[in-house]
């Protein structure tokens, strides 16, 4: 909202702030206010696509949306149905106005979680992708995103620091770069692609698994209304993938659907990324911006066997089984 507001202030435009996101009224509000652009979170395109076709699908003045987190499977579908480009971007509270990326120039790599290039839009910024030892990685290898302002002052326009926590501020700026905690990859042409937050990376038998990637696949299943993927401690494999799912029809919850969701993932992902546990719940806790609040699922992750609608599928995650299927 800070970026949206400052953009409107700078250009002499107007910003319309709704009390909250109401999917059924959203298009009518866009038409009524004569809006030309909008800010979105990943859940919004998903909810708007789920609505039946309506009179306002194309009868609006919106030219683009700017945000982040649209499901890859929804990106092209949204643009084709509503005639509006979704420009994926990246920023943090800590970067302030000094570190922003946006896939606003072609190629936008629609459906690939592309967040743009630091040399194409926004303030002058430098970016690196590094491994756990701080070494730069090769093209298309995932690593942590480090950023700083270009020029003599790497912190120009960035945050001043964490309140009363000089140690955390120094750690964030270790080596003169802001350590974002975001895992990305950069292709050979300089475009950056979001992978996940480092804290959302599940480490299973030496493999790094993005919770966001698994969530995107599960969200595409017609039975799934909400999904959150998180790590569960595993005595043998260090961590295991757990999917917590809320359904459109709660009566479908059971072993058969858990198996179906597992197969849905195994057909589209490497075998080790499929969920070792599938737990069905009535609904998932969310933040004010409708993001799943995974911290509230801690008890379920600590003791999945105690949940009555949790199904252990770990024995089905075998490399030889995946090889036979191919």
Secondary structure, DSSP 8 states (H G I E B T S, - for coil): -HHHHHHHHHHT------SS--HHHHHHHHHHHT-SEEEEEHHHHHHHHTS---TTSSSS---EEEEE---HHHHHHHHHHH--EEEEEE--TTTTTT--EE--SS---TTTTEEE-TTTSSSSEEEEEE-TTS-B--TT--EEEEEEESSS-TTTTS----TT-HHHHHHHTGGGSEEEEEEEEE-TTS-EEEEEEGGGEEEETTEEEEHHHHHHHHHTSTTEEEEEEEEEEETTTEEEEEEEEEESSGGG-SHHHHHHHHHHHHTTS-GGGS-SEEEE-S---B-TTS-B-GGGGHHHHHTGGGSTTEEE-GGG--HHHHHHH-
